[in-house]
Amino acid sequence: MARHDNCIFCKIIAGEIPSTKIFENDDIYAFADLNPQAKVHALVVPKDHFDDVSQVAHERPELLAQIVEVAKTIATEKYNGQFRLVFNTGEDAGQTVFHCHAHVLTGEKLEGE
């Protein structure tokens, strides 16, 4: 598994930093966001290190599909299957951790921006 030693998400996946696990399989780890922006706010993260979603889409498109499926599973288990899925790609777009991750927001009716 590709890993960056200074990446906080790589450390969470390795169990070096505690998290509230929601889902895990061979390729994906999902956990509760520490600063939730909705009633249910999970982060869905590939276990292999990719800087952003564009890199995943280019190098392993089947993994991107798996991320979306995990998001749907979380939304179905935690609410009614409806959800907002957000990827921030790049610093100007608000990405603060440069390990691909999807924000899954659900658990209530979400307001538009």
RAQUI-V701730 format. One record per helix or strand of 3 or more residues. SS is the DSSP state (alpha for helix, beta for strand). FROM is the first residue (numbers start at 1). TO is the last residue. Records with the same first field share a line. If there is no record, write none. Layout:
# RAQUI-V701730
SS=FROM-TO / FROM-TO
This chain:
# RAQUI-V701730
alpha=8-13 / 53-59 / 61-78 / 91-93
beta=21-24 / 28-32 / 40-46 / 84-86 / 101-106
